[in-house]
């Protein structure tokens, strides 16, 4: 979603500017319409995703948002009203960004806005699911229970991400070390040996000639390679930013061996978990499905599932609609069908999400255990080839002299 720069003015005539993350200008106007300040201007920031400000500006992390919800749940269970609970959390929050969001939401609620609407445009993790969860809590009258379910969901996503980051740290360090070794040897070491070989009358092995030519080409064009890589990255980001409907990149992601399977199962797990949270909160299946399909970050997957809500509104069962979609696993369809028949759809969706989350966890463990030895072997092979290429002609010359 795009960023918008909003200019507001208060009763004293003081202006201030803030940036918001929303679907469109109408969502911004609806969100800020009930503030004490008057909205003067809304401007879309087309190049916001490429600004240095975004790179260095800290966002609300999963753990930070998780702690906020835990405090909110505890205060609500103690019987403290929502506005007072938000005030207490604001006083104890160190994060300036989170404090600003909470204060803004608190002001919106005081002006008569629903809790779900007050947080609708906030830059928080899974803001659409969070808004729907708040809406379900308002509708059912059990806000703290719905927030607990959302927190469990967010906690699992946070743990999965943390595990992936911590597990990939060592392989990434090895990979960076290997690349650094190759660059150092190619740029600084090989040229010295190349000058030495030029003074030799002996015929150099083909491997050595190829290696010297390759390193010389790399040294002469390294700036060009780096510029090309930067341009390709910028082009991909530009395509994703300015034309969100382009699905070629996301299609390529899901075709990556092993990793594509993890992406697929993660999308299904998040979809099932979101449906379970929303339906258990009393939101009808069509509306729950409408929010749940938005969790498909992969554009190719989203193109396959975006018509689910409309087909359900036409009178079709959820299982029947999902059965027609190729990316939805058959086992999930059958489990949902059983849940619809038994009237226990929420429990079935929760169990389905658990199943795929366990499967993702085991696949990540297998992937990490595979990556580490592969990188170590590649590192050894690359260094061995480089050393052989450099020292082979020296050994050959010594043998000839003897």
C-alpha positions as CSV (number, residue, x, y, z in Angstrom):
1,X,0.0,0.0,0.0
2,X,1.2,3.6,-0.7
3,X,2.2,6.3,1.8
4,X,0.4,9.7,2.1
5,X,1.7,12.9,3.5
6,X,-1.1,14.7,5.4
7,X,-1.1,18.4,6.4
8,X,-3.3,19.2,9.4
9,X,-4.1,22.5,11.2
10,X,-5.4,22.9,14.8
11,X,-7.7,25.6,16.3
12,X,-4.7,27.8,17.0
13,X,-3.7,27.8,13.4
14,X,-0.6,25.6,13.9
15,X,0.2,23.3,11.0
16,X,1.8,19.9,11.2
17,X,2.6,17.1,8.7
18,X,2.5,13.4,9.2
19,X,2.8,10.3,7.0
20,X,0.2,7.6,6.9
21,X,0.0,4.2,5.3
22,X,-3.4,3.5,3.6
23,X,-5.1,2.0,0.6
24,X,-6.2,5.4,-0.8
25,X,-7.0,9.0,0.0
26,X,-10.6,8.2,1.0
27,X,-9.3,5.8,3.7
28,X,-7.1,8.6,5.0
29,X,-9.9,11.2,5.0
30,X,-12.2,8.8,6.8
31,X,-9.6,7.9,9.4
32,X,-8.6,11.6,10.2
33,X,-12.0,13.1,9.7
34,X,-13.0,13.0,13.4
35,X,-9.8,14.5,14.7
36,X,-9.8,17.9,16.5
37,X,-7.4,19.0,13.8
38,X,-8.6,19.9,10.3
39,X,-7.2,18.0,7.4
40,X,-5.9,20.5,4.9
41,X,-4.0,18.4,2.3
42,X,-3.4,14.8,1.4
43,X,-0.5,14.0,-1.0
44,X,0.6,10.6,-2.2
45,X,4.3,9.9,-1.8
46,X,5.1,8.0,-5.0
47,X,8.8,7.5,-4.2
48,X,8.3,6.8,-0.5
49,X,9.5,3.2,-0.8
50,X,12.9,4.4,-2.1
51,X,13.6,7.1,0.3
52,X,16.5,7.0,2.8
53,X,14.1,8.2,5.5
54,X,12.2,4.9,5.2
55,X,15.4,2.9,5.4
56,X,16.5,4.5,8.7
57,X,13.1,5.0,10.2
58,X,12.3,2.3,12.8
59,X,9.0,0.5,12.3
60,X,6.9,-1.2,14.9
61,X,8.2,-4.8,15.2
62,X,6.3,-7.9,15.8
63,X,7.6,-8.3,19.4
64,X,6.9,-4.7,20.2
65,X,3.3,-5.0,18.9
66,X,2.9,-8.3,20.7
67,X,3.8,-6.7,24.1
68,X,1.4,-3.8,23.4
69,X,-1.4,-6.3,22.9
70,X,-0.5,-8.3,26.0
71,X,-0.7,-5.1,28.1
72,X,-4.0,-4.2,26.5
73,X,-5.5,-7.6,27.2
74,X,-4.3,-7.5,30.9
75,X,-5.8,-4.1,31.4
76,X,-9.1,-5.0,29.7
77,X,-9.4,-8.1,31.8
78,X,-8.9,-6.0,34.9
79,X,-12.0,-4.0,33.9
80,X,-10.2,-0.8,32.8
81,X,-12.0,1.0,30.0
82,X,-10.3,1.0,26.6
83,X,-9.4,4.7,26.5
84,X,-7.9,4.6,30.0
85,X,-6.0,1.4,29.1
86,X,-4.5,3.2,26.0
87,X,-3.5,6.1,28.2
88,X,-1.7,3.8,30.7
89,X,0.1,2.0,27.9
90,X,1.1,5.3,26.3
91,X,2.7,6.5,29.5
92,X,4.8,3.3,29.8
93,X,5.7,3.0,26.1
94,X,9.3,4.0,25.1
95,X,8.7,3.7,21.4
96,X,7.9,7.1,19.9
97,X,6.2,5.6,16.9
98,X,4.0,3.3,18.9
99,X,3.2,6.1,21.4
100,X,2.1,8.3,18.5
101,X,-0.2,5.6,17.1
102,X,-1.8,4.8,20.5
103,X,-2.3,8.5,21.3
104,X,-3.9,9.1,17.9
105,X,-6.1,6.1,18.2
106,X,-7.1,7.2,21.7
107,X,-8.1,10.6,20.4
108,X,-10.1,9.1,17.6
109,X,-12.0,6.9,20.2
110,X,-12.8,10.0,22.3
111,X,-14.3,11.6,19.3
112,X,-16.7,8.7,18.8
113,X,-14.8,6.4,16.5
114,X,-14.9,2.7,16.9
115,X,-11.7,1.0,18.2
116,X,-11.3,-0.9,14.9
117,X,-11.6,2.3,12.9
118,X,-9.2,4.1,15.2
119,X,-6.4,1.7,14.4
120,X,-7.4,1.2,10.7
121,X,-4.7,3.4,9.1
122,X,-1.9,2.7,11.7
123,X,1.4,1.2,10.5
124,X,1.2,-2.0,12.5
125,X,1.8,-5.6,11.6
126,X,-1.2,-7.3,9.9
127,X,-3.2,-4.1,10.2
128,X,-6.2,-5.4,8.2
129,X,-6.4,-8.6,10.3
130,X,-6.0,-6.6,13.5
131,X,-8.7,-4.2,12.5
132,X,-11.0,-7.1,11.7
133,X,-10.1,-8.7,15.1
134,X,-11.0,-5.5,16.9
135,X,-14.3,-5.4,14.9
136,X,-15.1,-9.0,15.9
137,X,-14.3,-8.1,19.5
138,X,-16.6,-5.1,19.4
139,X,-19.4,-7.2,17.8
140,X,-19.1,-10.1,20.2
141,X,-18.4,-8.0,23.4
142,X,-15.3,-10.2,24.1
143,X,-12.6,-7.9,22.9
144,X,-9.9,-9.3,25.2
145,X,-10.6,-12.9,24.1
146,X,-10.3,-12.0,20.4
147,X,-7.1,-10.1,21.1
148,X,-5.7,-13.1,22.8
149,X,-6.3,-15.2,19.7
150,X,-4.7,-12.5,17.6
151,X,-1.7,-12.4,19.9
152,X,-1.3,-16.2,19.7
153,X,-1.4,-15.9,15.9
154,X,1.1,-12.9,15.9
155,X,3.4,-14.7,18.4
156,X,3.7,-17.8,16.1
157,X,4.5,-15.6,13.1
158,X,7.1,-13.7,15.2
159,X,8.7,-16.9,16.5
160,X,8.8,-18.3,12.9
161,X,10.5,-15.2,11.6
162,X,12.9,-15.1,14.5
163,X,13.8,-18.7,14.0
164,X,14.5,-18.2,10.3
165,X,16.7,-15.2,11.0
166,X,18.7,-16.8,13.7
167,X,19.1,-20.1,11.7
168,X,20.2,-18.3,8.5
169,X,22.7,-16.0,10.3
170,X,25.6,-18.5,10.2
171,X,25.1,-19.6,6.6
172,X,24.9,-16.0,5.5
173,X,28.1,-15.1,7.3
174,X,29.8,-18.1,5.5
175,X,28.4,-17.0,2.2
176,X,29.6,-13.4,2.7
177,X,33.0,-14.7,3.8
178,X,33.3,-16.8,0.6
179,X,32.4,-13.9,-1.6
180,X,34.9,-11.6,0.2
181,X,37.6,-14.2,-0.2
182,X,37.0,-14.5,-3.9
183,X,37.0,-10.8,-4.4
184,X,40.2,-10.2,-2.3
185,X,42.1,-12.9,-4.2
186,X,40.8,-11.9,-7.6
187,X,41.5,-8.2,-7.1
188,X,44.7,-8.1,-5.1
189,X,46.5,-11.5,-5.2
190,X,46.0,-12.8,-8.8
191,X,47.3,-9.6,-10.5
192,X,50.7,-10.2,-8.7
193,X,50.9,-13.8,-9.8
194,X,49.8,-12.7,-13.3
195,X,52.8,-10.4,-13.6
196,X,55.1,-13.2,-12.4
197,X,53.6,-15.6,-15.0
198,X,54.2,-13.1,-17.7
199,X,57.9,-13.4,-17.1
200,X,57.8,-17.2,-17.5
201,X,58.3,-18.7,-20.9
202,X,56.4,-21.9,-20.0
203,X,53.0,-22.6,-21.4
204,X,50.4,-21.9,-18.7
205,X,47.6,-24.5,-18.0
206,X,44.2,-23.8,-19.5
207,X,42.6,-23.5,-16.1
208,X,45.2,-20.9,-15.0
209,X,44.7,-18.9,-18.2
210,X,40.9,-19.0,-17.8
211,X,41.2,-18.0,-14.1
212,X,43.6,-15.0,-14.8
213,X,41.4,-13.8,-17.7
214,X,38.2,-14.1,-15.5
215,X,39.8,-12.2,-12.5
216,X,41.1,-9.5,-14.8
217,X,37.7,-9.1,-16.4
218,X,36.1,-8.9,-12.9
219,X,38.6,-6.3,-11.7
220,X,38.0,-4.1,-14.8
221,X,34.2,-4.3,-14.7
222,X,33.4,-4.7,-11.0
223,X,31.8,-1.2,-10.9
224,X,29.7,-2.1,-13.9
225,X,28.5,-5.4,-12.2
226,X,27.6,-3.5,-9.0
227,X,25.7,-0.9,-11.0
228,X,23.8,-3.5,-13.0
229,X,22.8,-5.4,-9.8
230,X,21.6,-2.1,-8.2
231,X,19.6,-1.3,-11.4
232,X,18.0,-4.7,-11.5
233,X,17.0,-4.4,-7.8
234,X,15.6,-0.9,-8.4
235,X,13.7,-2.1,-11.4
236,X,12.1,-5.0,-9.5
237,X,11.1,-2.7,-6.6
238,X,9.7,-0.2,-9.1
239,X,7.6,-2.8,-10.8
240,X,6.2,-4.0,-7.5
241,X,5.6,-0.4,-6.3
242,X,4.0,1.2,-9.4
243,X,2.3,-1.9,-10.8
244,X,1.1,-4.1,-7.9
245,X,-0.7,-6.4,-10.3
246,X,2.4,-7.8,-12.0
247,X,2.7,-11.4,-10.8
248,X,5.7,-12.6,-12.8
249,X,8.1,-12.0,-9.9
250,X,5.9,-13.7,-7.4
251,X,5.4,-16.6,-9.8
252,X,9.2,-17.0,-9.9
253,X,9.4,-17.1,-6.1
254,X,7.0,-20.0,-5.7
255,X,9.0,-22.0,-8.3
256,X,12.2,-21.9,-6.3
257,X,12.9,-25.5,-5.1
258,X,12.0,-26.2,-1.5
259,X,11.6,-22.5,-0.7
260,X,8.6,-22.3,-2.9
261,X,6.9,-25.0,-0.9
262,X,7.5,-23.1,2.4
263,X,6.0,-19.9,0.8
264,X,2.9,-21.9,-0.2
265,X,2.3,-23.6,3.1
266,X,2.9,-20.3,5.0
267,X,0.3,-18.6,2.8
268,X,-2.2,-21.4,3.5
269,X,-1.5,-21.4,7.3
270,X,-2.0,-17.6,7.6
271,X,-5.2,-17.8,5.5
272,X,-6.7,-20.6,7.7
273,X,-5.6,-18.9,11.0
274,X,-7.1,-15.6,9.9
275,X,-10.4,-17.2,9.0
276,X,-10.5,-19.0,12.4
277,X,-9.9,-15.8,14.3
278,X,-12.5,-13.8,12.4
279,X,-15.2,-16.4,12.3
280,X,-14.8,-17.2,16.0
281,X,-15.3,-13.5,16.7
282,X,-18.7,-13.5,15.0
283,X,-17.8,-12.0,11.6
284,X,-19.8,-13.8,8.8
285,X,-17.9,-16.1,6.5
286,X,-18.1,-13.9,3.4
287,X,-16.7,-10.9,5.3
288,X,-14.1,-13.1,7.0
289,X,-13.0,-14.5,3.7
290,X,-12.8,-11.0,2.2
291,X,-10.2,-10.1,4.8
292,X,-8.5,-13.5,4.8
293,X,-7.7,-13.4,1.1
294,X,-5.9,-10.1,1.7
295,X,-3.3,-12.0,3.7
296,X,-2.0,-13.6,0.5
297,X,1.1,-11.4,-0.1
298,X,2.1,-13.4,-3.1
299,X,0.3,-11.7,-6.0
300,X,-0.1,-14.9,-8.0
301,X,-1.8,-16.6,-5.1
302,X,-4.0,-13.5,-4.6
303,X,-5.1,-13.6,-8.2
304,X,-6.3,-17.2,-7.6
305,X,-8.3,-16.5,-4.4
306,X,-9.6,-12.9,-4.7
307,X,-13.1,-14.1,-6.0
308,X,-13.7,-16.4,-2.9
309,X,-15.9,-13.8,-1.0
310,X,-18.1,-13.1,-4.0
311,X,-18.7,-16.8,-4.7
312,X,-19.6,-17.4,-1.1
313,X,-22.1,-14.5,-1.2
314,X,-23.7,-16.2,-4.2
315,X,-24.7,-19.1,-1.9
316,X,-21.7,-21.5,-2.2
317,X,-20.1,-23.2,0.7
318,X,-16.6,-22.3,1.6
319,X,-15.3,-25.8,0.9
320,X,-17.0,-25.9,-2.5
321,X,-15.4,-22.6,-3.5
322,X,-11.9,-23.6,-2.3
323,X,-12.2,-27.0,-4.1
324,X,-12.1,-25.1,-7.4
325,X,-8.9,-23.3,-6.6
326,X,-5.7,-25.2,-7.6
327,X,-3.4,-23.7,-5.0
328,X,-5.6,-24.8,-2.1
329,X,-4.6,-28.2,-0.8
330,X,-7.2,-31.0,-1.0
331,X,-6.6,-31.9,2.6
332,X,-7.6,-28.4,3.7
333,X,-10.8,-28.5,1.6
334,X,-11.8,-31.9,3.1
335,X,-11.2,-30.7,6.7
336,X,-13.2,-27.5,6.1
337,X,-16.0,-29.6,4.6
338,X,-16.1,-31.7,7.8
339,X,-16.1,-28.6,9.9
340,X,-19.1,-27.1,7.9
341,X,-21.0,-30.4,8.3
342,X,-20.3,-30.7,12.1
343,X,-20.7,-27.0,12.8
344,X,-17.2,-26.8,14.2
345,X,-15.5,-24.8,11.4
346,X,-13.4,-22.6,13.7
347,X,-11.8,-25.6,15.4
348,X,-11.1,-27.3,12.1
349,X,-9.5,-24.1,10.7
350,X,-7.3,-23.7,13.8
351,X,-6.2,-27.4,13.5
352,X,-5.4,-26.9,9.8
353,X,-3.3,-23.9,10.6
354,X,-1.4,-25.8,13.3
355,X,-0.8,-28.6,10.8
356,X,0.8,-26.3,8.2
357,X,2.7,-24.4,10.8
358,X,4.3,-27.6,12.1
359,X,5.1,-28.6,8.5
360,X,6.7,-25.2,7.8
361,X,8.8,-25.6,11.0
362,X,10.1,-29.0,9.9
363,X,10.9,-27.8,6.4
364,X,12.8,-24.8,7.7
365,X,14.9,-27.1,10.0
366,X,15.6,-29.3,7.0
367,X,16.5,-26.4,4.8
368,X,18.9,-24.9,7.4
369,X,20.6,-28.3,8.0
370,X,21.1,-28.6,4.2
371,X,22.3,-25.0,3.6
372,X,25.2,-25.0,6.0
373,X,27.2,-28.0,4.7
374,X,26.5,-26.9,1.1
375,X,28.0,-23.5,1.7
376,X,31.0,-25.0,3.5
377,X,31.6,-27.4,0.6
378,X,31.3,-24.6,-2.0
379,X,33.6,-22.4,0.0
380,X,36.2,-25.2,0.1
381,X,35.8,-26.0,-3.6
382,X,36.2,-22.4,-4.7
383,X,39.3,-21.8,-2.6
384,X,40.8,-25.1,-3.8
385,X,40.2,-24.2,-7.4
386,X,41.8,-20.8,-7.0
387,X,44.8,-22.2,-5.2
388,X,45.3,-25.0,-7.8
389,X,45.0,-22.4,-10.7
390,X,47.6,-20.2,-9.1
391,X,50.2,-22.8,-8.0
392,X,49.8,-25.4,-10.8
393,X,52.1,-23.5,-13.2
394,X,54.7,-22.9,-10.4
395,X,54.9,-26.6,-9.7
396,X,55.0,-27.4,-13.4
397,X,57.9,-25.0,-13.9
398,X,59.8,-26.5,-10.9
399,X,59.4,-30.0,-12.4
400,X,60.7,-28.8,-15.7
401,X,63.8,-27.2,-14.1
402,X,64.5,-30.4,-12.2
